[in-house]
């Protein structure tokens, strides 16, 4: 019986190793692709350069991603998956608004700090009018944004935050947090350092949270205007 199981176990282990190798190679390709697209844009990046950086031949890379557009789409899919997961943090109207907003700002800045190249790829696509990814943005970002706006409106209706234009508040949060990825080189240059430090991101979190919470804070009862 044991001898019958051994070949099957060997096949299973071999299959598992192949899957692990494939996952590792895909991760290597995507890591290099993110940087190449961030540096050169879709038109400027080449499959040959990405393959060379990943230590593969162009033919090997195209076994995993048959075209540059498919590779680019996968890069943006991964970026958007992460971004939307963070947006989903806002989707529970029963949570404390101040805690939710602080956590969202922290998560967005963490993404900017840990994945600046990914943020820049997305920014470049949008700046160029989203010619290759506009449909996905409309289909995936817009519905979740509307869901988050509904949460803000529920908070406003319940008197938990001050009346604000939730759409433009979200735009402001995106702009402030994503600039720490997309324009980090400019910030580092002004601060006279090679790159932004963890403390820079912590300081940014404190300031951005303060600004956002000030915008949504209810005025003290003594300052409220009579109806």
Secondary structure, 3 states (H helix, E strand, C coil): CHHHHHHHHHHHHHHHHHHHHHHHHHHHHHHHHHHHHHHHHHHHCCHHHHHHHCCCCHHHHHHHCCCHHHHHHHHHHHHHHHHHHHHHHHCCCCCCHHHHHHHHHHHHHHHHHHCHHHHHHHHHHHHCCCCCCHHHHHHHHHHHHHHHHHHHHHHHHCCCCCCCCHHHHHHHHHHHHHHHHHCHHHHHHHCCCCCCCHHHHHHHHHHHHHHHHHHHCCCCHHHCCCC
